[in-house]
Amino acid sequence: MMDIQIRNLTQRFGSKTVFRDLSLTLEDGGLYGLTAPSGRGKTTLLRILMGLQKPDGGSVQPAGIRWSAVFQTDRLLPGRSAVEQLLFVRGSRRDRDNACAFLSGLLLENSLHQPVEQLSGGMQRRVAIARALWAESDCVLMDEPFTGLDEATLRQTAQFILTNRQGRTLLLSTHQKELLADYPFRWLSLPEE
């Protein structure tokens, strides 16, 4: 993999410019936190990086990056267990034991095989995080991954993310920067327009 070059990105919604000529370099294997007030373009930037939204101007290089992501909504498969969520993005029935072991870093064993809709919101959030880390990708994006988690669970989950990102570039947006001060994130902020 190589560095991700974000060059001169501009995004408007009607008469509102969210960002103009935004340029950043995400170094290969870097650990980044993105912070800005609501409405400043954090989610928009992540959507552009994944190719889900076309910017009004600028570019993201190189092309062909394999992303895995946690969205603001968990987007879990209904009727499937936590283990099946992981196996859906990578693996087969033979990988079930590995998926169980991986998830046990975030969930109690008795919850691994329950349909996700029977899990609490915080547990569902952790399944979504585990699924993004389990997927084969070059980079991991996480949009407000700690929403709904109490402080102790946030810290446990942050450590799980750091332990399991496997050297991949990681960019997460958050409003909880102060709770992550002990972790080695390089903090980025989006400029005011």
HUBELSUL-V285442 format. One record per pair of residues at least 12 apart in sequence whose ideal C-beta (glycine too) atoms are under 10 Angstrom apart, sorted by the first residue. I is the first residue (numbers start at 0). J is the second residue. Records with the same first field share a line. If there is no record, write none. Layout:
I: J + J
This chain:
0: 27 + 28 + 61 + 64 + 65 + 137 + 138 + 166 + 167 + 168
1: 26 + 27 + 60 + 61 + 64 + 137 + 168
2: 24 + 25 + 26 + 27 + 28 + 29 + 60 + 61 + 168
3: 23 + 24 + 25 + 26 + 27 + 29 + 31 + 48 + 59 + 60 + 61 + 64 + 137 + 138 + 168 + 170
4: 22 + 23 + 24 + 25 + 58 + 59 + 60 + 61
5: 21 + 22 + 23 + 24 + 25 + 44 + 47 + 48 + 54 + 57 + 58 + 59 + 60
6: 20 + 21 + 22 + 23 + 24 + 56 + 57 + 58 + 59 + 60
7: 19 + 20 + 21 + 22 + 54 + 56 + 57 + 58
8: 20 + 21 + 22 + 23 + 40 + 43 + 44 + 47 + 48 + 54 + 55 + 56 + 57 + 58 + 59
9: 21 + 54 + 55 + 56 + 57
10: 40 + 43 + 44 + 46 + 47 + 52 + 53 + 54 + 55 + 56 + 57
11: 54 + 55 + 56 + 192
12: 40 + 43 + 55
15: 38 + 192
16: 40 + 55 + 192
17: 38 + 39 + 40 + 41 + 42 + 43 + 44 + 54 + 55 + 189 + 192
18: 35 + 39 + 40 + 43 + 44 + 47 + 54 + 55 + 57 + 189 + 190 + 191 + 192
19: 55 + 56 + 57 + 190 + 192
20: 56 + 57 + 190
21: 40 + 44 + 47 + 54 + 56 + 57 + 189 + 190
22: 57
23: 44 + 59 + 170 + 187 + 189
25: 48 + 59 + 138 + 168 + 169 + 170 + 185 + 187
26: 168 + 185
27: 137 + 138 + 166 + 167 + 168
28: 138 + 164 + 165 + 166 + 167 + 168 + 169
29: 138 + 167 + 168 + 169 + 170 + 184 + 185
30: 160 + 161 + 164 + 166 + 167 + 168 + 169 + 170 + 171 + 182 + 183 + 184 + 185
31: 140 + 168 + 169 + 170 + 171 + 172 + 184 + 185 + 186 + 187
32: 141 + 169 + 170 + 171 + 172 + 173 + 175 + 176 + 179 + 182 + 183 + 184 + 185 + 186 + 187 + 188
33: 45 + 140 + 141 + 142 + 170 + 171 + 172 + 173 + 176 + 184 + 186 + 187 + 188 + 189
34: 171 + 172 + 173 + 174 + 175 + 176 + 177 + 179 + 184 + 186 + 187 + 188 + 189
35: 172 + 174 + 187 + 188 + 189 + 190 + 191
36: 174 + 188 + 189 + 191
37: 174
39: 172 + 188 + 189 + 190 + 191 + 192
40: 172 + 189 + 190 + 192
41: 71 + 142 + 143 + 170 + 171 + 172 + 173 + 174 + 187 + 188 + 189
42: 70 + 71 + 142 + 143 + 172
43: 189
44: 59 + 140 + 142 + 170 + 172 + 187 + 189
45: 66 + 68 + 69 + 70 + 71 + 140 + 141 + 142 + 143 + 170 + 171 + 172
46: 68 + 70 + 140 + 142
47: 59
48: 64 + 66 + 68 + 138 + 140 + 170
49: 64 + 66 + 67 + 68 + 70 + 138 + 140
50: 62 + 63 + 64 + 66
51: 66 + 68 + 70
61: 137
63: 137
64: 136 + 137 + 138 + 168
65: 134 + 135 + 136 + 137 + 138 + 167
66: 131 + 134 + 136 + 137 + 138 + 139 + 140 + 167 + 168 + 170
67: 88 + 89 + 130 + 131 + 132 + 133 + 134 + 135 + 136 + 137 + 138 + 139 + 140 + 141 + 167 + 169
68: 127 + 130 + 131 + 134 + 136 + 138 + 139 + 140 + 141 + 142 + 144 + 170
69: 124 + 127 + 128 + 129 + 130 + 131 + 132 + 139 + 140 + 141 + 142 + 143 + 144 + 145 + 146 + 160 + 171 + 172
70: 127 + 131 + 140 + 141 + 142 + 143 + 144
71: 141 + 142 + 143 + 144 + 146 + 172
72: 123 + 124 + 127 + 142 + 143 + 146
73: 115 + 120 + 123 + 124 + 125 + 126 + 127 + 128 + 130 + 146 + 147
74: 127 + 130
75: 87 + 114 + 115 + 116 + 118 + 123 + 124 + 126 + 127 + 130
76: 88 + 114 + 115 + 130
77: 114 + 115 + 116
78: 114 + 115 + 116
79: 114 + 115 + 116 + 126
80: 98 + 99 + 102 + 110 + 111 + 112 + 113 + 114 + 115 + 117 + 118 + 126
81: 98 + 99 + 102 + 105 + 106 + 110 + 111 + 112 + 113 + 114 + 115 + 118 + 122 + 123 + 125 + 126 + 127 + 129 + 130
82: 94 + 95 + 96 + 97 + 98 + 99 + 101 + 102 + 106 + 110 + 111 + 112 + 113 + 126 + 129
83: 95 + 98 + 111 + 112 + 114 + 115 + 126
84: 98 + 102 + 115 + 123 + 126 + 127 + 129 + 130 + 133
85: 97 + 98 + 99 + 101 + 102 + 111 + 126 + 129 + 130 + 132 + 133 + 134
86: 98 + 130 + 133
87: 130 + 133 + 134
88: 130 + 131 + 133 + 134 + 135 + 136
89: 130 + 133 + 134 + 135 + 136
90: 133 + 134 + 135
94: 133
95: 111 + 112
97: 133
98: 111 + 129 + 130 + 133
99: 111 + 112
101: 129 + 130 + 132 + 133 + 159 + 163
102: 125 + 126 + 129 + 130 + 133 + 159
103: 129
104: 125 + 129 + 132 + 155 + 156 + 158 + 159 + 162 + 163
105: 122 + 124 + 125 + 126 + 128 + 129 + 132 + 152 + 155 + 156 + 159 + 160 + 163
106: 118 + 122 + 125 + 126 + 129
107: 122
110: 122 + 125 + 126
111: 126
115: 127
119: 147
120: 146 + 147 + 148
121: 145 + 146 + 147 + 148 + 149 + 152 + 153 + 156
122: 147 + 148 + 152
123: 147
124: 143 + 144 + 145 + 146 + 147 + 148 + 152 + 156
125: 144 + 145 + 147 + 148 + 152 + 155 + 156 + 159
127: 141 + 144
128: 141 + 144 + 145 + 148 + 156 + 157 + 159 + 160 + 163 + 171
129: 156 + 159 + 160 + 163
131: 144 + 160 + 163 + 164 + 169
132: 159 + 160 + 162 + 163 + 164 + 165 + 167 + 169
133: 163
135: 165 + 167
136: 164 + 165 + 167 + 168
137: 167 + 168
138: 164 + 167 + 168 + 169 + 170
139: 160 + 163 + 164 + 165 + 167 + 168 + 169 + 170 + 171
140: 168 + 169 + 170 + 171 + 172
141: 160 + 169 + 170 + 171 + 172 + 173
142: 170 + 171 + 172 + 173
143: 171 + 172 + 173 + 174 + 175
144: 156 + 157 + 160 + 171 + 172 + 173 + 175
145: 157 + 160 + 171 + 173 + 174 + 175 + 178 + 179
146: 173 + 174 + 175
148: 175 + 178
150: 175 + 178
153: 173 + 175 + 178 + 179
154: 178 + 179 + 181 + 182
157: 171 + 173 + 175 + 178 + 179 + 181 + 182 + 184
158: 181 + 182
160: 182
161: 182 + 183 + 184
169: 184
170: 184 + 185 + 187
171: 184
172: 187 + 189
173: 186
176: 188
